[in-house]
């Protein structure tokens, strides 16, 4: 027989719980309450009558209680200042949700702290103040979701316990709500350990409350307070503001909460049936000076970085053409920041963490790194844990690892405009009050629900009508408003100084939604339909409405269903089919994807490239720091060894190698890492973004002692934006190689170079042609690094920008003309190569590899491998759709033109 034991831990002098004396009449100690769920308003109703559990007076032992009720209770003393609840004999494949609440005053959850022994789970809960609390224990079968899957309460839920003395009081809660507003906290990690207390409307905290009267009081660790803004506050905004919510239907709940707050009762009456409430594409709402935008953006479904192109169909419709998820997502991101005048004030964005294919660098960091440097807004990340389905059911140690990981991500992004909300922390306390109500704990993925509730303020008598309900989504909406409007007292002061007239404000809304409610529609530059006035009902999709939808190819429909999921309209059957197996009438389809984006009005270099890097035509100055942009398999090793040999001090990856024991120094150190070579390095790693940030912090390029002679990195844009500045500028040169030959060399090299961090032993079992078909991302490595854009979404506009960057900022060398290129680099970087010793170095590293010159072969990190015949099928595979090939053709022309410029520089130096 399965049983549940509640262990109520008592702290002497701190927590006093009602003790249950099993030797006396049990009905005098435990009061059972008759409960029923009211489906129409999504709440519990409790009768005032106390139901006697009718346990006989003769019960004297725990065993008697187990036999009668199938459960047992005992109270034990414990030194911890908390209530401990133990589940004994939990079912396999089940989880347990333990909610502790005081009606109208408080709701919270107990956290799994340990599995004491086989068949026992221990939970912990800390009381917030003296009160009578009810404990509800729900049994949850894993991986079963939906409104049809109830979660049964385990008897004797609800179990009442009276806390009569605790060191946490109402007064201490009031102190916490007098701290600074959360939107003003400078610490990026403030929301990454989301913890606090949900306090009900019956407790007077003298603090801002949500529309339902509930208040979230952040913990002392967060050390801030949530401010709330009213409907009237939003109508009084004196300047244009916008909030973008990009994510799934969970994040859409936050967008809907904002819309419900902004619109009048008449305007939002049909929100649950409107295009605003039911759009899986793009929708915007405008009223007064506030714009709200939602964009479907399901990062967890995006492709893995190295995945083969595939088509995805939802039922009989095409949801994704080859490569479109990440491509279109990147284009949407660029669209958001295309015009500075319409940049959003705040963005709430789904990071994708938790998805099967999710990659931090590829799916999250890449978007952060393309934020305009002059954008002064706030980017708030959520992830898959922002959901009642995953609402903090894990053990304490798992939650701690999760929060630590969020802090690690924030550190790596190193952008004080970014916040990451701990989804487990914000979600867990309200898991009983999600979309489906208390009988369906963790069965819904949404916190919000459409409703028709009226809340009367006892103090003012005013009535607030809610059409979208959910405390968690309301709280997130208020956080975004805080970031948008600033501290409330300052905002209200600004309003007083302006003359915004809320009366007569018109509501307008625009939308581009799929005709059927199938998710994952990400369309850049959508053709929006706009309307004014009351929200109208969404039209049902008839056959005539789906003619413009792209249908799934029959060959894909003939394949087995990959998986299914439920949507608001019907069950969606998903099929994923390899793009290469799909017939097409357009052999240029893949190339068309590359050149389909909207053209730029004009090509402008990013500000950090324009200001922080020297123009190639500028005369040499001693304040410039030479920067060698290292492109893999383009003689980079030879060039670094050459300049080592010539006596230059380099900043590359060597100096921060842990084996040299200078990687944790808090100051710059110049040292000689090898006993056999008189070569010098600085103790930083300029080849990784984390290392570049450390080099920036230590003042690498501004340092006079030690002084770096040459910075080496493949991270072109990141070095330009983080390492150099307007005072300490970089002078860039780079060695280029035919991209097809470079890819061929990379393939053969990395399948056996086990000393490299990018070693790929699995490539040894592939042919070059197979590799070329499945690893297309490498084809555009140079353009990707130059323009700092996702490698799968590059366009012809990006190629033009890359050409301009190279033309204005980089002295180009050709690996096929190695010696002459080195001569140009030396002149350009003001490196004296005239001494006998340095001429000897050039001779040593300028031979022809693989043609009898063994030293040159070693120096260039070169090794023999089969050569691809130009014009062959494999050659065309490697060159197909390659922007790098087009860029290289331009560089070959530029190399000839720059030759004249170098001679002019040399003449000026001689004179």
C-alpha positions in Angstrom: 0.0 0.0 0.0 1.3 3.5 -1.0 1.5 5.9 1.9 2.2 9.5 2.5 3.9 10.8 5.7 4.1 14.5 6.5 6.9 15.3 8.9 6.3 18.8 10.4 9.6 20.0 11.7 9.6 22.4 14.6 12.2 24.9 15.5 12.1 25.8 19.2 11.3 29.5 19.7 11.1 30.1 15.9 8.3 27.9 14.5 5.5 26.3 16.5 3.2 24.0 14.6 0.0 22.5 15.9 1.1 19.1 17.4 -1.0 16.1 16.8 -1.4 13.8 19.7 -2.2 10.4 18.3 -3.2 9.2 21.7 -6.3 11.4 21.8 -9.3 11.8 19.6 -7.9 12.4 16.1 -10.9 14.5 15.0 -10.0 17.2 17.5 -6.5 17.6 15.9 -6.9 17.4 12.2 -9.7 19.3 10.5 -10.7 18.0 7.1 -12.4 20.5 4.8 -14.8 19.6 2.0 -13.6 21.1 -1.3 -14.8 21.3 -4.8 -13.4 22.9 -7.9 -15.5 25.6 -9.6 -14.7 25.2 -13.3 -16.3 28.5 -14.3 -13.9 30.7 -12.3 -11.0 28.4 -11.9 -10.9 28.4 -8.1 -11.6 26.3 -5.1 -14.7 26.7 -2.9 -14.5 25.6 0.7 -17.5 25.0 2.8 -17.6 26.5 6.2 -18.6 23.2 7.8 -15.8 21.2 9.4 -16.1 17.6 8.4 -15.2 15.2 11.2 -13.0 12.5 9.7 -14.7 10.0 12.0 -11.5 8.4 13.1 -12.3 6.2 16.2 -11.2 7.4 19.6 -9.4 4.1 20.1 -6.6 4.8 17.6 -3.4 5.0 19.5 -0.5 4.3 17.1 0.7 5.3 13.7 0.0 1.8 12.4 -3.7 2.2 13.3 -3.8 5.4 11.2 -2.1 3.8 8.3 -4.6 0.9 8.4 -7.5 3.3 8.5 -6.6 6.1 6.2 -3.8 4.5 4.1 -1.5 7.4 5.4 0.1 8.4 8.6 1.2 11.6 10.3 3.9 12.4 12.8 5.4 15.5 14.1 9.2 15.6 15.0 11.5 18.2 16.3 14.1 19.6 13.9 16.8 22.3 14.1 16.1 23.7 10.6 13.8 26.8 10.5 11.4 25.1 8.2 8.6 22.7 7.7 9.7 19.3 6.4 7.4 17.0 4.4 8.2 13.5 3.6 6.7 11.3 0.9 7.2 7.6 1.6 6.9 5.0 -1.1 6.5 7.3 -4.1 5.3 5.6 -7.3 7.9 5.1 -10.0 7.6 7.6 -12.9 5.7 10.0 -10.7 6.5 13.3 -9.2 4.9 15.1 -6.2 3.8 18.7 -6.0 3.4 20.1 -2.5 1.6 23.4 -2.2 1.3 25.3 1.0 -1.2 28.1 1.2 -3.2 30.3 3.5 -6.4 31.4 1.7 -6.2 35.1 0.7 -2.8 35.5 2.4 -0.2 33.3 0.9 0.7 30.6 -1.6 4.0 28.7 -2.0 5.5 25.3 -2.6 7.8 22.9 -0.8 11.0 22.1 -2.6 12.5 18.6 -3.0 15.7 18.6 -0.9 16.7 14.9 -0.9 15.8 11.3 -1.4 16.6 10.2 2.2 16.6 6.5 1.3 15.0 4.3 -1.3 11.2 4.9 -1.3 11.3 8.3 0.6 11.4 11.9 -0.7 12.0 14.9 1.6 10.6 18.3 0.9 11.2 21.6 2.7 9.1 24.8 3.1 9.9 27.9 5.1 6.9 29.8 6.5 6.5 33.5 5.7 4.6 34.6 8.7 2.4 33.3 11.5 -0.8 31.8 10.1 -2.8 28.7 9.5 -1.6 27.0 6.4 -3.1 24.1 4.3 -0.8 21.6 2.7 -1.9 20.1 -0.7 0.1 17.1 -2.1 -0.6 16.2 -5.7 0.6 13.1 -7.4 1.9 13.8 -10.9 2.4 11.1 -13.6 5.4 12.2 -15.7 5.0 13.2 -19.3 1.2 13.4 -19.2 -0.3 16.8 -20.0 -3.5 18.4 -21.0 -6.9 19.3 -19.6 -8.0 15.7 -19.6 -5.2 14.6 -17.2 -6.2 15.3 -13.6 -3.7 15.3 -10.8 -5.2 13.6 -7.8 -4.7 15.0 -4.2 -3.3 12.5 -1.8 -5.2 12.1 1.4 -5.4 13.8 3.9 -4.9 16.9 1.7 -5.6 19.6 2.6 -3.8 19.1 5.9 -3.8 22.2 8.2 -0.9 23.3 10.3 -0.9 26.4 12.5 2.3 28.4 12.7 2.1 30.6 15.7 5.6 31.9 16.1 8.2 32.5 13.4 11.1 34.8 12.9 9.6 35.9 9.6 6.9 38.4 10.2 4.7 40.8 8.2 6.9 43.6 9.3 10.0 41.9 7.8 8.0 41.5 4.5 7.2 45.2 4.6 10.9 46.0 4.9 11.6 44.0 1.8 9.0 46.0 -0.3 10.7 49.2 0.7 13.9 48.3 -1.2 14.8 49.7 -4.7 12.7 48.8 -7.7 13.8 45.7 -9.5 14.1 47.4 -12.9 16.8 49.7 -11.3 19.1 46.9 -10.0 22.4 47.0 -11.9 23.3 43.4 -11.2 22.6 41.4 -14.4 22.1 38.3 -12.2 19.2 39.7 -10.1 16.6 37.6 -11.8 18.7 34.5 -12.3 17.9 33.3 -8.7 14.2 34.2 -8.7 12.9 33.6 -5.2 10.4 35.3 -2.9 6.9 35.1 -1.4 3.4 35.4 -3.1 1.4 37.4 -0.6 -2.4 37.6 -1.0 -4.8 40.5 -1.0 -5.9 40.0 2.6 -2.4 41.0 3.9 -1.8 44.7 3.9 1.8 45.2 2.9 1.5 48.8 1.8 3.0 47.8 -1.5 2.1 47.8 -5.2 -0.1 44.9 -6.0 -1.1 43.1 -9.2 -4.7 43.6 -10.5 -5.8 40.6 -8.5 -4.5 42.1 -5.3 -1.6 39.7 -5.0 1.9 40.9 -4.4 5.2 39.2 -5.1 7.8 40.1 -2.5 11.3 39.2 -3.7 13.7 37.5 -1.4 16.6 39.3 0.5 18.9 37.8 -2.1 17.1 39.7 -4.9 16.8 42.7 -2.7 14.4 44.7 -4.8 10.6 45.3 -5.1 8.2 45.0 -8.0 6.4 48.2 -9.0 3.1 48.0 -10.9 1.6 50.4 -13.4 -2.1 50.9 -14.1 -4.2 51.2 -17.2 -4.2 55.0 -16.6 -0.4 55.0 -16.3 0.0 53.3 -19.7 -2.3 55.9 -21.4 -0.2 58.7 -19.9 3.1 57.7 -21.4 4.6 61.0 -22.7 7.0 59.5 -25.3 6.9 56.7 -27.8 7.7 53.3 -26.2 7.5 49.7 -27.5 7.7 46.3 -25.9 8.5 43.2 -28.1 7.6 39.7 -26.9 9.1 37.0 -29.1 8.7 33.4 -28.1 6.0 30.7 -27.8 2.5 30.7 -26.5 3.9 30.9 -22.9 5.6 34.2 -23.6 2.5 35.3 -25.6 0.7 35.2 -22.2 2.9 38.1 -21.1 2.0 40.0 -24.3 -1.7 39.3 -23.7 -1.4 40.5 -20.1 0.1 43.8 -21.4 -2.7 44.1 -23.9 -5.3 43.4 -21.3 -3.8 46.2 -19.1 -3.6 48.7 -22.0 -7.0 48.3 -23.6 -10.4 49.5 -22.3 -13.1 47.1 -21.3 -14.9 47.5 -24.6 -11.8 47.2 -26.7 -10.7 43.9 -25.2 -14.1 42.3 -24.8 -13.4 39.8 -27.6 -9.7 39.4 -27.1 -10.0 35.7 -26.5 -11.6 35.2 -30.0 -9.6 37.9 -31.8 -6.4 37.9 -34.0 -4.6 39.5 -31.0 -5.5 36.6 -28.7 -5.0 33.8 -31.3 -2.0 34.7 -33.5 0.9 32.3 -34.1 2.7 34.8 -36.3 3.1 38.6 -35.9 0.7 40.9 -34.1 1.1 44.4 -32.8 -1.2 46.6 -30.7 -0.9 50.4 -30.6 -2.6 52.8 -28.2 -1.4 56.2 -27.2 2.4 56.1 -27.1 2.8 52.4 -26.3 3.3 49.7 -29.0 3.1 46.0 -28.0 4.4 43.4 -30.5 4.3 39.6 -30.4 6.3 37.5 -32.8 6.2 33.7 -32.8 9.8 32.6 -32.2 10.2 29.0 -31.1 14.0 28.7 -30.6 13.7 25.3 -29.0 12.6 24.0 -32.5 15.4 25.7 -34.4 17.9 23.5 -36.2 21.2 22.4 -34.6 24.3 24.2 -35.9 25.5 21.2 -37.9 22.1 19.7 -38.9 21.4 18.8 -42.4 18.8 20.9 -44.1 15.3 19.4 -43.7 11.7 20.3 -44.5 9.1 20.3 -41.8 5.4 19.8 -42.4 2.5 20.3 -40.0 -0.4 18.2 -41.2 -0.7 18.9 -45.0 1.0 22.4 -44.8 4.7 23.3 -45.0 5.8 24.8 -41.7 9.4 25.2 -42.7 11.3 25.1 -45.9 14.9 24.1 -45.9 16.9 26.2 -43.4 14.1 28.6 -42.8 13.7 28.4 -39.0 17.1 30.0 -38.0 17.4 31.9 -41.3 14.0 33.6 -40.9 14.6 34.1 -37.1 17.8 36.0 -37.8 16.1 38.1 -40.5 13.3 39.0 -38.1 16.0 40.0 -35.5 17.6 42.2 -38.1 14.3 43.7 -39.1 13.6 44.7 -35.5 16.8 46.7 -35.4 16.7 48.1 -39.0 15.5 51.6 -38.1 16.9 53.3 -35.0 13.8 55.4 -34.7 11.7 52.3 -34.1 14.0 50.3 -31.9 12.1 48.5 -29.1 12.4 49.8 -25.5 12.4 46.2 -24.1 12.4 42.7 -25.6 11.2 39.6 -23.8 12.8 36.7 -25.8 12.7 32.9 -25.5 16.3 31.7 -25.2 15.6 28.2 -26.3 17.4 26.6 -23.4 15.9 23.2 -22.8 15.3 22.4 -26.5 16.8 19.3 -27.9 18.9 21.2 -30.5 19.6 24.2 -28.3 23.1 25.6 -28.5 24.0 28.7 -26.4 26.4 30.2 -28.9 24.2 29.5 -32.0 20.7 30.1 -30.7 21.2 32.7 -28.0 24.5 34.4 -27.8 24.6 35.1 -31.6 21.5 37.3 -31.2 23.0 39.2 -28.3 26.2 39.9 -30.1 24.3 41.6 -33.0 22.5 44.1 -30.7 23.4 47.6 -31.9 26.0 49.0 -29.5 24.0 52.2 -29.2 20.7 50.5 -28.2 19.8 51.5 -24.7 17.0 49.0 -24.1 16.7 45.8 -22.1 16.7 42.2 -23.4 15.1 39.8 -20.9 15.5 36.1 -21.6 13.2 33.3 -20.5 13.5 29.6 -21.2 11.5 26.4 -21.2 11.2 26.4 -17.4 8.9 29.4 -17.6 6.0 27.1 -17.5 3.7 25.3 -15.0 4.7 22.0 -16.5 8.3 22.3 -15.3 7.6 24.6 -12.4 10.5 23.9 -10.0 9.8 20.2 -9.4 13.5 19.4 -9.4 15.6 18.9 -6.3 17.5 21.8 -4.7 20.9 20.8 -6.1 19.5 20.6 -9.6 17.9 24.1 -9.2 21.2 25.4 -8.0 23.1 24.1 -11.0 20.5 25.6 -13.3 20.8 29.1 -11.6 24.6 28.9 -11.7 24.4 28.1 -15.4 22.3 31.1 -16.1 24.8 33.3 -14.3 27.6 31.7 -16.4 25.7 32.5 -19.6 25.3 36.2 -18.5 29.0 36.4 -17.7 29.8 35.1 -21.2 27.5 37.5 -22.9 29.0 40.4 -20.8 26.2 42.8 -21.8 24.6 44.9 -19.0 21.5 45.3 -21.1 20.7 41.6 -20.7 18.8 39.8 -17.9 17.8 36.1 -17.7 14.8 35.2 -15.6 15.0 32.0 -13.6 12.0 30.2 -15.0 11.9 27.6 -12.2 11.9 30.3 -9.5 9.2 32.4 -11.0 7.0 29.5 -11.9 7.0 27.1 -9.0 4.9 28.9 -6.4 1.8 29.3 -8.7 1.8 25.9 -10.2 -1.7 25.2 -8.7 -3.1 28.2 -10.4 -2.2 27.7 -14.1 -4.5 27.7 -17.1 -6.5 24.6 -16.2 -6.8 25.2 -12.4 -6.0 23.4 -9.2 -7.2 20.0 -10.4 -4.6 19.9 -13.2 -1.3 20.8 -11.5 1.5 21.1 -14.0 -0.7 19.7 -16.8 -0.8 23.0 -18.7 2.1 24.8 -20.2 0.4 28.2 -19.7 0.0 30.4 -16.7 -2.4 32.7 -18.4 -6.1 31.9 -19.2 -8.8 33.9 -20.8 -11.4 35.0 -18.2 -14.1 37.4 -17.4 -13.3 38.4 -13.8 -14.1 41.6 -12.0 -11.9 42.8 -9.1 -13.3 45.4 -6.7 -10.8 47.6 -4.8 -12.2 47.8 -1.2 -10.4 51.1 -0.6 -11.5 53.0 -3.7 -14.5 51.0 -4.8 -13.2 50.9 -8.4 -13.7 47.8 -10.5 -11.0 46.2 -12.7 -12.2 43.9 -15.4 -9.8 41.2 -16.5 -10.1 39.3 -19.8 -6.7 37.7 -19.4 -5.9 36.2 -16.0 -2.6 34.9 -14.5 -0.5 36.3 -11.7 2.8 35.0 -13.1 2.2 36.6 -16.6 0.9 39.8 -15.0 4.1 40.0 -12.9 6.3 39.5 -15.9 4.3 42.2 -17.8 4.9 44.6 -14.9 8.6 43.9 -15.0 8.8 44.7 -18.7 6.9 47.9 -18.0 9.3 48.8 -15.3 12.2 48.5 -17.7 10.3 50.5 -20.3 9.1 53.3 -18.1 11.8 53.4 -15.4 11.2 53.9 -11.6 7.6 54.7 -11.0 8.1 57.9 -9.0 10.3 59.3 -11.8 7.9 58.2 -14.4 4.9 59.9 -12.6 7.0 63.0 -12.3 7.6 63.1 -16.0 3.9 62.5 -16.7 3.1 65.5 -14.5 5.3 67.7 -16.7 3.5 66.7 -19.9 0.0 67.1 -21.2 -0.9 63.7 -22.6 -4.7 63.5 -23.0 -5.9 59.8 -22.7 -9.4 60.6 -23.8 -10.1 59.9 -27.5 -7.0 57.6 -27.9 -7.6 55.2 -30.7 -6.7 51.5 -30.7 -5.0 50.2 -33.8 -3.7 46.7 -34.3 -1.9 44.9 -37.2 -1.4 41.2 -37.8 -0.1 38.5 -40.1 -1.2 35.2 -38.8 -1.3 31.7 -40.3 -4.7 30.8 -41.6 -4.7 27.7 -39.3 -3.3 27.9 -35.8 -0.1 26.0 -36.6 3.0 27.2 -34.7 6.5 28.0 -35.9 5.6 30.6 -38.5 8.5 33.1 -38.6 8.1 35.5 -41.5 10.5 38.4 -42.0 8.9 41.7 -43.2 5.3 40.2 -43.1 2.5 41.8 -45.1 0.4 43.1 -42.1 -3.3 43.7 -42.1 -4.3 46.6 -39.9 -7.5 47.8 -38.3 -8.7 50.3 -35.8 -11.3 50.2 -33.0 -12.6 47.2 -31.1 -10.9 43.9 -31.5 -12.9 41.8 -33.9 -13.3 38.0 -33.8 -10.8 35.9 -35.7 -12.3 34.3 -38.8 -12.2 30.6 -39.1 -10.0 29.2 -41.8 -12.0 27.8 -44.6 -10.6 26.0 -47.6 -10.4 29.2 -49.6 -8.3 30.8 -46.9 -5.5 28.2 -47.1 -4.8 28.5 -50.8 -1.9 30.8 -50.2 -0.3 28.4 -47.7 2.5 26.3 -49.0 1.5 22.7 -49.1 3.6 19.8 -47.9 5.2 17.8 -50.8 3.5 14.5 -51.4 6.8 12.7 -51.0 7.0 14.0 -47.4 3.4 13.3 -46.6 4.1 9.7 -47.6 6.7 9.4 -44.8 5.9 8.4 -41.3 4.8 11.0 -38.7 7.7 12.1 -36.6 5.6 13.3 -33.7 2.3 15.0 -32.9 1.2 17.8 -30.6 -2.1 19.5 -29.7 -2.9 23.0 -30.9 -5.8 25.3 -30.3 -7.3 24.2 -33.7 -6.6 20.5 -33.9 -3.9 17.8 -33.5 -0.8 18.6 -35.5 1.1 15.8 -37.1 4.8 16.7 -37.7 6.9 15.2 -40.5 10.5 16.1 -41.0 12.0 15.2 -44.4 15.5 15.6 -45.7 15.6 18.5 -48.1 17.9 16.7 -50.5 15.2 14.0 -51.0 12.5 16.6 -51.9 11.8 17.1 -55.6 12.0 20.7 -56.9 11.3 22.4 -60.1 13.8 25.1 -59.3 17.5 23.9 -59.1 18.5 27.4 -57.9 16.3 27.2 -54.8 19.1 27.1 -52.3 20.8 30.1 -53.9 17.5 32.0 -54.0 17.3 31.6 -50.2 20.6 33.4 -49.9 19.7 36.5 -52.0 16.1 37.0 -50.9 16.5 39.6 -48.1 15.5 43.2 -48.5 18.3 45.5 -49.7 19.9 48.0 -47.4 19.3 51.6 -48.0 23.1 52.2 -47.9 26.1 50.3 -46.7 27.5 51.6 -43.5 30.2 50.0 -41.5 29.4 49.1 -37.9 30.4 52.0 -35.7 33.0 49.9 -33.8 34.7 48.8 -37.0 34.6 52.3 -38.4 36.0 53.9 -35.2 38.2 51.2 -33.7 40.1 49.9 -36.8 42.5 51.9 -38.9 41.8 52.6 -42.6 44.2 50.9 -44.8 45.1 54.2 -46.4 46.2 55.8 -43.1 49.9 56.4 -42.5 51.6 54.3 -39.9 51.5 55.6 -36.3 53.2 54.0 -33.3 49.8 54.2 -31.4 48.3 51.5 -33.8 48.4 47.9 -32.7 48.9 45.4 -35.5 46.0 42.8 -35.6 46.4 39.6 -37.6 43.0 38.2 -38.5 43.7 34.5 -38.5 41.6 32.5 -41.0 41.9 28.8 -40.4 44.1 26.9 -42.9 45.5 30.1 -44.5 49.1 29.8 -43.3 48.2 31.3 -39.9 50.6 29.1 -38.0 53.5 30.0 -40.3 52.8 33.7 -39.9 52.7 33.5 -36.1 55.9 31.5 -36.0 57.5 34.0 -38.4 56.8 36.9 -36.1 57.8 35.0 -33.0 61.1 34.3 -34.8 61.5 38.0 -35.6 61.3 38.9 -31.9 57.7 40.2 -31.7 55.6 39.7 -28.5 52.3 38.1 -29.5 48.9 37.9 -27.9 47.3 34.7 -29.2 46.1 31.6 -27.3 49.5 30.5 -25.9 49.9 33.0 -23.1 46.7 31.8 -21.3 47.5 28.1 -21.5 47.2 26.8 -17.9 50.4 24.8 -18.1 52.4 28.0 -18.1 50.7 29.1 -14.9 50.0 32.7 -15.9 46.4 32.4 -16.9 45.0 33.5 -13.6 47.2 36.5 -13.1 45.4 39.7 -12.4 47.9 41.8 -14.4 49.5 41.5 -17.8 52.7 39.4 -17.9 55.1 39.0 -20.7 57.0 35.7 -20.6 58.8 33.1 -22.8 56.7 29.9 -22.8 59.3 27.6 -24.4 62.8 26.9 -23.3 64.0 26.0 -26.8 62.8 29.2 -28.4 63.4 32.8 -27.5 59.8 33.7 -28.2 57.6 36.0 -26.1 53.8 36.1 -25.4 51.4 38.0 -23.2 49.3 36.0 -20.7 45.9 36.4 -22.4 43.9 34.3 -25.0 42.7 36.5 -27.8 41.3 33.6 -29.8 38.1 33.2 -27.7 35.5 35.7 -26.7 35.9 35.0 -23.0 39.7 35.5 -23.4 39.2 38.7 -25.4 37.0 40.1 -22.5 39.8 39.3 -20.0 42.4 40.9 -22.3 40.1 44.0 -22.5 39.8 44.1 -18.7 43.6 43.9 -18.3 44.1 46.7 -20.8 46.1 44.7 -23.3 46.2 47.2 -26.2 46.7 50.3 -24.1 49.5 48.8 -22.0 53.0 50.2 -22.5 54.8 47.7 -20.2 54.4 45.0 -21.2 53.6 46.0 -24.8 52.0 43.7 -27.3 53.5 43.8 -30.8 50.8 41.7 -32.6 47.3 40.6 -31.7 46.2 37.3 -33.3 42.6 36.2 -33.5 39.9 34.8 -35.7 37.2 36.7 -33.9 37.3 39.7 -36.2 34.2 41.6 -35.1 34.5 40.8 -31.4 38.1 42.0 -31.2 37.1 45.2 -33.1 34.2 45.9 -30.7 35.8 44.8 -27.4 39.6 45.0 -27.5 40.2 48.1 -29.5 38.7 51.6 -29.1 38.9 55.0 -30.6 42.0 55.8 -28.7 43.8 52.5 -29.1 43.0 51.4 -32.7 43.9 48.2 -34.5 45.7 47.9 -37.9 44.4 44.7 -39.6 46.1 42.4 -42.0 45.0 38.9 -43.1 46.2 36.1 -45.3 43.5 34.7 -47.7 43.3 31.4 -49.6 41.0 30.0 -52.3 38.0 28.9 -50.1 37.6 25.6 -51.9 41.3 24.7 -51.2 40.8 26.0 -47.6 37.8 23.8 -47.0 39.5 20.8 -48.5 42.6 21.3 -46.3 40.3 21.8 -43.2 38.5 18.6 -43.9 41.6 16.4 -44.1 43.4 18.2 -41.3 40.7 18.1 -38.6 39.9 14.4 -39.1 43.3 13.6 -37.6 44.5 16.7 -35.7 43.7 15.3 -32.2 45.6 18.2 -30.6 43.1 20.7 -31.9 40.0 21.7 -29.9 38.0 21.4 -33.2 39.2 17.8 -33.8 36.6 15.7 -35.7 37.6 12.0 -35.9 34.2 11.1 -37.4 35.2 12.9 -40.6 37.8 10.2 -41.3 34.9 7.9 -42.2 33.4 10.5 -44.7 34.2 11.3 -48.2 34.9 14.9 -49.1 31.8 15.1 -51.2 29.6 13.8 -48.4 31.2 16.3 -46.0 30.5 19.1 -48.4 26.8 18.2 -48.6 26.3 18.2 -44.8 28.7 20.9 -43.5 27.6 23.9 -45.6 28.2 26.4 -42.8 32.0 26.4 -43.3 31.5 27.7 -46.8 30.8 31.2 -45.6 33.1 31.4 -42.6 34.8 34.6 -43.7 31.7 36.6 -44.5 30.1 35.3 -41.2 33.0 36.5 -39.1 33.3 39.9 -40.9 29.7 40.9 -40.6 29.0 39.1 -37.3 25.8 37.4 -38.5 24.4 33.9 -38.2 26.1 31.8 -40.8 22.9 30.3 -42.1 21.2 33.6 -42.8 23.8 35.5 -44.8 22.6 37.5 -47.9 24.2 39.2 -50.8 23.9 42.4 -48.8 26.2 40.9 -46.3 28.7 40.0 -49.0 28.7 43.7 -50.1 29.3 44.8 -46.5 32.1 42.2 -46.1 33.7 43.6 -49.3 33.5 47.1 -47.9 35.1 46.1 -44.6 37.9 44.3 -46.4 38.5 47.2 -48.8 38.6 49.9 -46.1 40.0 48.1 -43.1 42.2 45.1 -44.1 45.5 44.8 -45.9 45.0 41.5 -47.8 47.6 38.9 -48.5 47.3 35.8 -50.7 48.7 32.5 -49.5 49.6 31.7 -53.1 51.9 34.8 -53.0 53.2 34.2 -49.5 56.6 36.0 -49.6 55.3 39.2 -51.2 52.3 39.2 -48.8 54.7 39.0 -45.8 56.7 41.9 -47.3 53.5 44.0 -47.5 52.5 43.0 -43.9 55.9 44.2 -42.6 55.6 47.6 -44.3 52.0 48.1 -43.3 52.7 47.2 -39.7 56.0 49.2 -39.5 58.0 46.0 -38.8 61.6 46.3 -39.6 62.6 43.2 -41.6 66.0 44.5 -42.8 68.3 42.8 -40.2 70.1 39.6 -41.1 68.3 37.7 -38.3 64.9 38.7 -39.5 65.7 38.0 -43.1 66.7 34.5 -42.0 63.4 34.1 -40.3 61.5 35.0 -43.5 63.6 32.6 -45.5 62.9 29.8 -43.0 59.1 30.3 -43.1 58.6 31.3 -46.7 59.6 28.1 -48.5 57.2 25.9 -50.5 55.5 23.3 -48.2 55.3 19.8 -49.5 57.9 20.5 -52.2 61.0 19.3 -50.4 61.2 22.2 -47.9 60.4 20.2 -44.7 60.9 23.3 -42.4 58.3 25.3 -44.4 56.0 22.3 -44.3 56.2 22.1 -40.5 56.0 25.9 -40.2 52.8 26.2 -42.1 51.1 23.4 -40.2 50.7 21.7 -43.6 50.3 18.0 -44.4 49.9 16.1 -47.7 46.3 15.2 -48.7 44.5 14.5 -51.9 43.9 17.5 -54.1 40.5 18.3 -55.7 40.6 18.9 -59.4 39.2 22.4 -60.3 35.9 22.0 -62.2 35.2 18.5 -60.8 31.9 17.6 -59.1 33.4 17.8 -55.6 34.9 21.2 -56.4 31.5 22.5 -57.5 30.0 21.1 -54.3 32.5 23.0 -52.2 32.0 26.2 -54.2 28.2 26.0 -54.5 26.3 28.8 -52.7 29.6 30.1 -51.3 29.7 33.8 -50.5 33.4 33.3 -49.5 34.2 32.3 -53.1 32.7 35.6 -54.3 34.6 37.5 -51.6 37.9 35.8 -52.5 37.5 36.8 -56.1 37.1 40.4 -55.0 40.1 40.1 -52.7 42.3 38.9 -55.6 41.5 42.1 -57.4 42.0 44.1 -54.2 45.4 42.5 -53.7 46.6 44.0 -57.0 45.2 47.5 -56.2 46.7 47.5 -52.7 50.1 46.9 -54.1 50.3 50.5 -55.3 49.3 51.8 -51.9 52.0 49.8 -50.2 54.6 51.2 -52.4 53.4 54.7 -51.6 53.6 53.9 -47.9 57.2 52.5 -48.3 58.2 55.7 -50.2 56.8 57.9 -47.4 58.7 55.9 -44.7 61.9 56.1 -46.7 61.6 59.9 -47.1 
